[in-house]
Amino acid sequence: MPLLIKNGEIVTASERYIADVFCEGETITRIDRGIEAPPGAEVIDAKGKFVFPGFIDPHVHIYLPFMGTFAKDTYETASRAALVGGTTTLIEMCCSSRKDDALESFELWMGKAVGKSACDFSFHMGVSRFDKETERQLREIVRRGISSFKVFLAYKGAFGVNDAELYRTLKLAKELGVIVTAHCENETLIAELQAELLAAGKTGPGSHYESRPPRVEAEGVHHLMSFAEATGAETYIVHLSCKEALDEAIAARQRGVRVSVETLIQYLTLDKTYAERPKFEGAKYVMSPPLRNKSNQPVLWNGLRDGLVQTVATDHCPFDFKTQKVMGKNDFTKIPNGIPSLEDRVNVLYTYGVNAGKIDLHTFVNCASTQAAKTFNLFPRKGTIQIGADADLVVFDPKYRGKISAKTQEVNVDYNVFEGWKIEGRPAVVTVRGEVAVRDGKFVGTIGRGKFLKRQSANY
């Protein structure tokens, strides 16, 4: 069915104007004023509302075996949550362990999504070891439409690569024109600090921060940048949390290293005191890198405003508090890491970023949609509003007022770190390739309609 969105204020990363948007055959086919609806078209009046391109979360975990348990979401629950929050495209980390076969892992992750997702999706292919067979399989995975890898410089023995493997992964990525996303922390420093803290009887969630102080993350960034400089590979730092790490990335960029920086909505709005809450409540806020001192927040907001930080993601990791986080009750190193925030990213970013005067509307769209599309070979199909782009649109009501609550969320976990936070504005209508998927905060879309997005690498 054709779709016509009338009278809205279109906002992209670079433009802002009032016009109608006509969509047919899953794409935007006309943008103009005073478009007349043809017979049978669905018409949505967006007067007084913004029309944004569908938002993209470039860093989520949906299927995730981790720390002795499994993430709680499925693509059915996660894609519903994403859409209600205005996110129309997900890029999931395919995190195979060192013992797993890369191609089998890719097919496993794909099988969890195909026919089950209500929104479009792609993957970053995890590289947890590098040998001749892995290299052959990675080439095949790139041929199948994956243009980004993921490496961990932490989680030794599970996901983490050694330095020789890191070098070879980056060399292959450079050859194929693939970008390498990276979790940057020094695993040796973490292991030593964890052992010292546990030996001293510091077992609570608050000690997680002490085991991964800012310098541990900054050293990880410095390490990656040295290898990226040596190989010429393009890199993308995931979940950067602090000034020290950002300084290392900026210094490398000034030397000519090709590096993009992602931060998370959690680092922009939460701080380490949340993880220090008594009675094990702090476990809800344990993630890696950890929440930082509040002084880092203006650094990250200003980095977004000034273009030093490119994207805002979630690193969505849904683990229940009562049944999974409790695994680390007597040992913080066993708390499943992660803060679920897929559903709330856009609303919190708008409320506490745009409405608070920290970023403008163009930066909002850029860091939550357009830059992810450009970085990961989806632009201009995704990430903007123009003729020929997919009709992924968010009609956003800036007058909406409400509160976040775990009781009303679509995410499949038993808590919300933003519980009770006020929201000023939310998506009123969300479309996926021209089909309405959300109305007034309720999912009305089609489970299984989401498509796998093949992404062409630079050299394939």
Stockholm file with secondary structure:
# STOCKHOLM 1.0

chainA/1-460         MPLLIKNGEIVTASERYIADVFCEGETITRIDRGIEAPPGAEVIDAKGKFVFPGFIDPHVHIYLPFMGTFAKDTYETASRAALVGGTTTLIEMCCSSRKDDALESFELWMGKAVGKSACDFSFHMGVSRFDKETERQLREIVRRGISSFKVFLAYKGAFGVNDAELYRTLKLAKELGVIVTAHCENETLIAELQAELLAAGKTGPGSHYESRPPRVEAEGVHHLMSFAEATGAETYIVHLSCKEALDEAIAARQRGVRVSVETLIQYLTLDKTYAERPKFEGAKYVMSPPLRNKSNQPVLWNGLRDGLVQTVATDHCPFDFKTQKVMGKNDFTKIPNGIPSLEDRVNVLYTYGVNAGKIDLHTFVNCASTQAAKTFNLFPRKGTIQIGADADLVVFDPKYRGKISAKTQEVNVDYNVFEGWKIEGRPAVVTVRGEVAVRDGKFVGTIGRGKFLKRQSANY
#=GR chainA/1-460 SS CCEEEEEEEEECSSCEEEEEEEEETTEEEEEESSCCCCTTCEEEECTTSEEEECEEEEEECSSCEETTEECSCCHHHHHHHHHHTTEEEEEEEECCCTTSCHHHHHHHHHHHHTTTCSSEEEEEEECSCCCHHHHHHHHHHHHTTCCEEEEESSSTTTTCCCHHHHHHHHHHHHHHTCEEEEECCCHHHHHHHHHHHHHTTCCSTTHHHHHSCHHHHHHHHHHHHHHHHHHCCCEEECSCCSHHHHHHHHHHHHTTCCEEEEEEHHHHHCCTTGGGCTTTGGGGGCCSSCCCCTTHHHHHHHHHHHTSSCEEECCBCCCCTTTTGGGGTTCGGGSCCCCCCTTTHHHHHIIIIITTTSSCHHHHHIIIIIHHHHHTTCTTTSSSCSTTSBCCEEEEEEEEEEECCTTTCCSSSSCCTTTTCEEEEEEEEEEETTEEEEETTEECSCTTCCCBCCCCCTTC
#=GC SS_cons         CCEEEEEEEEECSSCEEEEEEEEETTEEEEEESSCCCCTTCEEEECTTSEEEECEEEEEECSSCEETTEECSCCHHHHHHHHHHTTEEEEEEEECCCTTSCHHHHHHHHHHHHTTTCSSEEEEEEECSCCCHHHHHHHHHHHHTTCCEEEEESSSTTTTCCCHHHHHHHHHHHHHHTCEEEEECCCHHHHHHHHHHHHHTTCCSTTHHHHHSCHHHHHHHHHHHHHHHHHHCCCEEECSCCSHHHHHHHHHHHHTTCCEEEEEEHHHHHCCTTGGGCTTTGGGGGCCSSCCCCTTHHHHHHHHHHHTSSCEEECCBCCCCTTTTGGGGTTCGGGSCCCCCCTTTHHHHHIIIIITTTSSCHHHHHIIIIIHHHHHTTCTTTSSSCSTTSBCCEEEEEEEEEEECCTTTCCSSSSCCTTTTCEEEEEEEEEEETTEEEEETTEECSCTTCCCBCCCCCTTC
//
